Amino acid sequence: MRSKVALYSAMLIFTVYCATSRVIAADSNYARNLAAGCANCHGTDGRSVGVVPPLAGLDKNYIILQMQDFKHGRRPSSIMQQIAQGYSDQQIELMAQYFAVRK
């Protein structure tokens, strides 16, 4: 019985993953839509004018590293640790690419 439950769970997870991947690939605005959540603090398209660091034009790998550090508690922050935990690694990579090409 446990093996059937495990098999069905694995099949469900795989199905959800495949469906999500197709949606992401099909939506050309997905990265932009994810990045829009950053605008409240980091400015539209990552162009901050306040004390919060801008994201526009930063190296993609630098952004990914910082987000992973926030996500896994290696970089302390009052807000970003909670925010980063809400994104998958794939979503973080998409947002990093989006901001990296902004100037």
matplotlib code that plots the C-alpha trace (Angstrom):
import matplotlib.pyplot as plt

x = [0.0, 2.8, 4.5, 1.3, 0.9, 4.6, 4.2, 1.0, 2.6, 5.7, 3.4, 1.4, 4.5, 6.0, 2.7, 2.5, 6.2, 5.6, 2.5, 4.2, 7.2, 4.9, 3.1, 6.4, 7.7, 4.5, 4.2, 6.8, 5.9, 6.3, 9.7, 8.5, 5.5, 7.6, 10.0, 7.0, 6.8, 10.2, 9.1, 7.7, 11.2, 13.7, 11.8, 10.2, 12.3, 14.8, 15.7, 15.7, 16.1, 16.0, 18.2, 17.3, 19.8, 18.9, 18.7, 18.8, 22.0, 23.4, 25.1, 22.6, 24.8, 25.3, 21.5, 21.0, 23.7, 22.2, 18.7, 19.9, 21.7, 18.6, 16.5, 18.7, 19.4, 23.0, 22.4, 20.3, 17.6, 14.4, 12.3, 14.3, 14.6, 10.9, 10.4, 13.2, 11.7, 8.6, 10.4, 11.6, 15.2, 13.8, 11.8, 14.9, 16.9, 14.2, 14.0, 17.8, 17.9, 15.2, 17.0, 20.4, 19.4, 17.8, 20.0]
y = [0.0, 2.4, 1.8, 2.7, 5.9, 6.8, 6.0, 8.1, 10.9, 10.9, 10.8, 13.8, 15.8, 15.0, 16.0, 19.3, 20.0, 19.4, 21.5, 24.4, 24.2, 24.5, 27.5, 29.2, 28.5, 29.6, 32.9, 35.3, 37.8, 35.4, 36.7, 40.3, 39.4, 37.8, 40.8, 43.2, 42.1, 43.6, 47.1, 48.2, 48.3, 48.1, 50.4, 49.7, 47.3, 47.3, 51.0, 52.0, 55.7, 55.3, 53.5, 50.1, 48.8, 48.8, 45.4, 46.6, 45.7, 43.5, 40.3, 37.4, 35.1, 37.7, 38.1, 34.4, 34.0, 36.8, 35.4, 31.9, 33.3, 35.1, 32.0, 29.7, 32.1, 32.8, 36.5, 38.1, 40.6, 41.8, 41.1, 39.4, 36.1, 35.6, 36.9, 34.7, 31.6, 32.1, 31.6, 28.4, 28.2, 28.4, 31.6, 33.2, 32.4, 34.0, 37.1, 37.4, 37.2, 39.8, 42.3, 41.5, 42.8, 46.0, 49.1]
z = [0.0, 0.9, -2.4, -4.3, -2.3, -3.0, -6.7, -7.0, -5.1, -7.4, -10.4, -9.1, -8.3, -11.8, -13.5, -11.6, -12.4, -16.1, -16.2, -14.4, -16.7, -19.7, -18.3, -17.6, -21.1, -22.7, -20.8, -22.2, -19.4, -16.5, -15.5, -15.7, -13.6, -11.0, -10.9, -10.5, -6.9, -6.3, -7.5, -4.1, -2.7, -5.6, -8.0, -11.3, -13.4, -10.5, -10.8, -7.2, -6.3, -2.5, 0.0, -1.2, -3.7, -7.4, -9.2, -12.8, -14.6, -11.8, -12.8, -13.1, -11.0, -8.3, -8.0, -7.8, -5.1, -3.0, -3.3, -2.4, 0.6, 1.7, 1.1, 3.1, 6.0, 5.1, 4.6, 7.4, 6.5, 8.0, 4.9, 2.1, 3.9, 4.0, 0.4, -1.0, 0.5, -1.5, -4.8, -6.5, -7.8, -11.3, -10.5, -8.9, -12.0, -14.2, -12.1, -12.1, -15.8, -16.1, -13.9, -15.4, -18.9, -17.5, -17.7]

ax = plt.figure().add_subplot(projection="3d")
ax.plot(x, y, z, "-o")
ax.set_aspect("equal")
plt.show()
